[in-house]
Amino acid sequence: MDTKTDQSAGKCPVMHTTAVAKSNRDYVPANERVLWKKCGLPERWRHEALSVRLAMIQLYILFMVTPLFFLLGQVDRHAIEAARDLGGNWFSVFKEIILPQTMPGIVIGSIFIFVLTMGEYGTVSVIGQGAVSSVGTFIDNQILGIQYPQGAASAVLLVFVLILGVFGITRFANLREEL
């Protein structure tokens, strides 16, 4: 096993390791427990839903921030200045000027995140290590268990839920008029 440690990260070193097979399907770093102890993280967090949620937040936050960043750059600065000159506080300026102009970005980011997280398989299976389940892992378990009709029906149901979810999210803003 080849292990290199980068001590420049401070207390929690960055570990570069080769993976060791536990079974025919699960690959874990050979020194995973050492890494968790050096980082000071509780070992019970290793394969919990909290770990999966934090990984998904880190992975998908960019899909929400990018449309907001783009539309916040296009907010009319003169309208904000005029509202402040007319005595508007920060909340009323946000509610009446900034929020309506950035609503398409919020809707687009919500659609991105909703669609990507509903079908999430990789992050849940790698971080959760079978202890955490999602729609993607449920469908995968059915297909691997040679239950093809149930797996196919679950996948089609997921597509219908995604269509209804996107339709419901787009009801909050009329994207054609606002973009």
Kinemage of the C-alpha trace (Angstrom):
@kinemage 1
@onewidth
@group {chain A} dominant
@subgroup {mainchain}
@vectorlist {calphas} color= white
{ca met a 1} P 0.000 0.000 0.000
{ca asp a 2} L 1.319 3.421 -0.943
{ca thr a 3} L 0.548 6.233 1.507
{ca lys a 4} L 1.763 9.818 1.249
{ca thr a 5} L 0.908 12.508 3.766
{ca asp a 6} L 0.774 16.247 3.083
{ca gln a 7} L 1.391 17.968 6.423
{ca ser a 8} L 0.808 21.475 5.012
{ca ala a 9} L -2.892 21.225 5.870
{ca gly a 10} L -2.141 21.580 9.594
{ca lys a 11} L -3.763 19.270 12.104
{ca cys a 12} L -5.736 17.251 9.539
{ca pro a 13} L -3.324 15.881 6.906
{ca val a 14} L -4.386 15.245 3.360
{ca met a 15} L -3.945 11.552 2.730
{ca his a 16} L -3.177 10.076 -0.661
{ca thr a 17} L -3.758 6.335 -0.441
{ca thr a 18} L -4.415 3.421 -2.653
{ca ala a 19} L -7.718 1.645 -2.141
{ca val a 20} L -7.949 -1.838 -0.676
{ca ala a 21} L -10.834 -4.130 -1.594
{ca lys a 22} L -13.003 -5.330 1.318
{ca ser a 23} L -15.309 -7.284 -0.957
{ca asn a 24} L -15.952 -7.475 -4.644
{ca arg a 25} L -17.913 -4.179 -4.613
{ca asp a 26} L -16.677 -2.015 -1.696
{ca tyr a 27} L -13.426 -0.059 -1.866
{ca val a 28} L -12.213 1.897 1.169
{ca pro a 29} L -8.884 3.524 1.983
{ca ala a 30} L -6.754 1.232 4.155
{ca asn a 31} L -6.060 3.973 6.699
{ca glu a 32} L -9.498 5.592 6.842
{ca arg a 33} L -9.761 5.338 10.647
{ca val a 34} L -6.369 6.999 11.100
{ca leu a 35} L -7.455 9.888 8.902
{ca trp a 36} L -10.710 10.380 10.843
{ca lys a 37} L -8.838 10.345 14.172
{ca lys a 38} L -6.194 12.831 12.963
{ca cys a 39} L -8.908 15.182 11.736
{ca gly a 40} L -10.631 15.019 15.117
{ca leu a 41} L -13.941 13.894 13.660
{ca pro a 42} L -16.132 11.439 15.571
{ca glu a 43} L -15.957 7.992 14.019
{ca arg a 44} L -19.733 7.622 14.214
{ca trp a 45} L -20.022 10.325 11.507
{ca arg a 46} L -18.231 8.215 8.912
{ca his a 47} L -21.235 6.704 7.181
{ca glu a 48} L -24.174 8.722 8.489
{ca ala a 49} L -26.782 10.777 6.716
{ca leu a 50} L -25.090 13.947 8.014
{ca ser a 51} L -21.918 13.088 6.095
{ca val a 52} L -23.912 12.484 2.927
{ca arg a 53} L -25.826 15.752 3.357
{ca leu a 54} L -22.651 17.765 3.911
{ca ala a 55} L -21.015 16.184 0.849
{ca met a 56} L -24.073 16.917 -1.287
{ca ile a 57} L -24.210 20.519 -0.056
{ca gln a 58} L -20.568 20.972 -0.962
{ca leu a 59} L -21.125 19.338 -4.343
{ca tyr a 60} L -24.324 21.136 -5.359
{ca ile a 61} L -23.991 24.605 -3.807
{ca leu a 62} L -22.359 25.851 -6.987
{ca phe a 63} L -25.498 25.023 -8.984
{ca met a 64} L -27.473 27.443 -6.787
{ca val a 65} L -24.844 30.153 -6.391
{ca thr a 66} L -23.978 30.509 -10.085
{ca pro a 67} L -27.443 31.594 -11.360
{ca leu a 68} L -27.836 33.898 -8.355
{ca phe a 69} L -24.402 35.428 -8.924
{ca phe a 70} L -25.225 36.028 -12.583
{ca leu a 71} L -28.549 37.733 -11.830
{ca leu a 72} L -27.260 39.714 -8.837
{ca gly a 73} L -24.722 41.237 -11.208
{ca gln a 74} L -27.590 42.487 -13.367
{ca val a 75} L -29.610 44.116 -10.566
{ca asp a 76} L -30.391 47.754 -11.351
{ca arg a 77} L -28.175 49.786 -8.992
{ca his a 78} L -30.107 52.987 -9.722
{ca ala a 79} L -33.346 51.409 -8.476
{ca ile a 80} L -31.638 50.373 -5.228
{ca glu a 81} L -30.195 53.869 -4.784
{ca ala a 82} L -33.588 55.462 -5.495
{ca ala a 83} L -35.301 53.214 -2.960
{ca arg a 84} L -32.702 54.067 -0.326
{ca asp a 85} L -33.088 57.811 -1.112
{ca leu a 86} L -36.858 57.488 -0.653
{ca gly a 87} L -36.340 56.109 2.861
{ca gly a 88} L -36.534 52.380 2.276
{ca asn a 89} L -34.750 50.175 4.791
{ca trp a 90} L -32.611 47.216 3.738
{ca phe a 91} L -35.465 44.709 4.082
{ca ser a 92} L -37.910 46.676 1.936
{ca val a 93} L -35.212 47.258 -0.710
{ca phe a 94} L -34.462 43.538 -0.741
{ca lys a 95} L -38.150 42.553 -0.856
{ca glu a 96} L -39.278 45.062 -3.490
{ca ile a 97} L -36.232 45.365 -5.779
{ca ile a 98} L -33.599 42.659 -5.355
{ca leu a 99} L -35.816 39.607 -4.777
{ca pro a 100} L -38.074 40.115 -7.830
{ca gln a 101} L -35.046 40.630 -10.071
{ca thr a 102} L -33.254 37.529 -8.770
{ca met a 103} L -36.297 35.219 -8.618
{ca pro a 104} L -35.453 33.555 -11.973
{ca gly a 105} L -32.016 32.651 -10.596
{ca ile a 106} L -33.582 31.175 -7.488
{ca val a 107} L -35.990 29.136 -9.610
{ca ile a 108} L -33.298 27.916 -12.023
{ca gly a 109} L -30.954 26.995 -9.157
{ca ser a 110} L -33.771 25.173 -7.372
{ca ile a 111} L -34.553 23.185 -10.521
{ca phe a 112} L -30.890 22.244 -10.961
{ca ile a 113} L -30.543 21.095 -7.372
{ca phe a 114} L -33.896 19.286 -7.275
{ca val a 115} L -33.222 17.289 -10.435
{ca leu a 116} L -29.625 16.441 -9.543
{ca thr a 117} L -30.311 15.396 -5.947
{ca met a 118} L -33.363 13.279 -6.751
{ca gly a 119} L -31.296 11.004 -8.948
{ca glu a 120} L -28.163 11.132 -6.789
{ca tyr a 121} L -26.404 7.812 -6.658
{ca gly a 122} L -22.638 8.300 -6.548
{ca thr a 123} L -22.268 10.516 -3.500
{ca val a 124} L -24.720 8.477 -1.451
{ca ser a 125} L -23.095 5.169 -2.316
{ca val a 126} L -19.504 6.356 -1.785
{ca ile a 127} L -19.994 8.448 1.367
{ca gly a 128} L -22.860 6.432 2.864
{ca gln a 129} L -21.261 3.029 2.184
{ca gly a 130} L -24.653 1.308 2.150
{ca ala a 131} L -25.777 2.793 5.488
{ca val a 132} L -27.674 5.655 3.812
{ca ser a 133} L -30.328 5.170 1.161
{ca ser a 134} L -31.646 7.425 -1.572
{ca val a 135} L -33.906 7.035 -4.575
{ca gly a 136} L -30.904 6.281 -6.803
{ca thr a 137} L -29.514 3.624 -4.474
{ca phe a 138} L -32.999 2.119 -4.068
{ca ile a 139} L -33.351 1.712 -7.837
{ca asp a 140} L -29.804 0.351 -8.055
{ca asn a 141} L -30.501 -2.230 -5.347
{ca gln a 142} L -33.601 -3.389 -7.197
{ca ile a 143} L -31.741 -3.744 -10.493
{ca leu a 144} L -28.795 -5.543 -8.854
{ca gly a 145} L -31.248 -7.858 -7.090
{ca ile a 146} L -32.576 -8.884 -10.508
{ca gln a 147} L -35.923 -7.224 -9.838
{ca tyr a 148} L -36.024 -5.510 -13.210
{ca pro a 149} L -39.777 -4.704 -13.331
{ca gln a 150} L -39.705 -3.025 -9.904
{ca gly a 151} L -36.499 -1.146 -10.780
{ca ala a 152} L -37.931 0.050 -14.084
{ca ala a 153} L -41.208 1.093 -12.448
{ca ser a 154} L -39.275 3.001 -9.770
{ca ala a 155} L -37.216 4.782 -12.433
{ca val a 156} L -40.339 5.787 -14.371
{ca leu a 157} L -41.956 6.983 -11.142
{ca leu a 158} L -38.831 9.056 -10.457
{ca val a 159} L -39.137 10.692 -13.880
{ca phe a 160} L -42.791 11.593 -13.203
{ca val a 161} L -41.892 13.030 -9.785
{ca leu a 162} L -39.135 15.093 -11.419
{ca ile a 163} L -41.531 16.440 -14.052
{ca leu a 164} L -44.108 17.365 -11.401
{ca gly a 165} L -41.423 18.915 -9.193
{ca val a 166} L -40.017 21.059 -11.993
{ca phe a 167} L -43.544 22.107 -12.968
{ca gly a 168} L -44.281 23.041 -9.338
{ca ile a 169} L -41.045 25.019 -8.952
{ca thr a 170} L -41.641 26.979 -12.160
{ca arg a 171} L -45.017 28.139 -10.836
{ca phe a 172} L -43.148 30.530 -8.509
{ca ala a 173} L -41.799 32.629 -11.359
{ca asn a 174} L -42.638 33.142 -14.981
{ca leu a 175} L -39.202 32.621 -16.486
{ca arg a 176} L -40.130 33.688 -20.013
{ca glu a 177} L -41.209 37.172 -18.909
{ca glu a 178} L -38.482 37.762 -16.349
{ca leu a 179} L -35.458 36.615 -18.352
